[in-house]
């Protein structure tokens, strides 16, 4: 069991966001709390969302069709990281 199978999309808190990265073309999509996508798919666990997600990048100039490759999910946070403050005694 991984963190993706225990968290639902609706569990996101304000400093957290989900980044979805296309495995085919590298296109990045960000999902923030309050995003309309959460209202529609908030009941899904993150592993279910990852299995369903496909890239929606449109075709580049001069090429036909879009990417529609599989997406990877990353959980990101906007909180500041703090330096390590304790040492080994």
Number of C-alpha atoms within 10 A of each C-alpha: 5 8 11 17 12 11 15 19 24 18 15 18 12 12 12 16 18 19 17 22 21 22 16 12 14 15 15 15 15 14 17 18 18 12 11 11 13 18 12 10 13 17 15 16 18 24 19 14 19 17 12 10 18 18 21 14 17 12 11 10 6 5 8 9 9 12 19 16 18 17 25 19 20 15 15 13 13 9 9 7 7 6 6 6 5 6 5 3 3
